[in-house]
Amino acid sequence: MFRLVAEVTSSDMADDLRRKPLSYAQAAIPVYVIIDRTNRRVLVLSDPRDGEYRVQAVYHPGQSVTLPASIGVEVTFEVDYVLGSEKPQD
């Protein structure tokens, strides 16, 4: 069983932010992490019940993220690290 799904947003934001969270919550994946490059944020969805995530947290550059203990291991990371630089490197 999966304890965590982490994804980087694609060009289909509706899919990443609407359809996939519903699918993962229905599958009872404890934590879904969305690295939203477009809006420069990290979303952590957790506590799936009745086909939806009950807890939703948003993190911005300059912040640290500690994932919920439900994944079975302690994980902390910096938002800046996963988002990378604001401008693409040439």
TAWO-V253340 format. One record per helix or strand of 3 or more residues. SS is the DSSP state (A for helix, B for strand). FROM is the first residue (numbers start at 1). LEN is the number of residues. If there is no record, write none. Layout:
BEGIN
ss-><SS,SS>
from-><FROM,FROM>
len-><LEN,LEN>
END
This chain:
BEGIN
ss-><B,A,B,B,B,B,A,B,A>
from-><4,13,31,41,52,64,69,76,79>
len-><5,14,6,9,9,3,3,3,5>
END
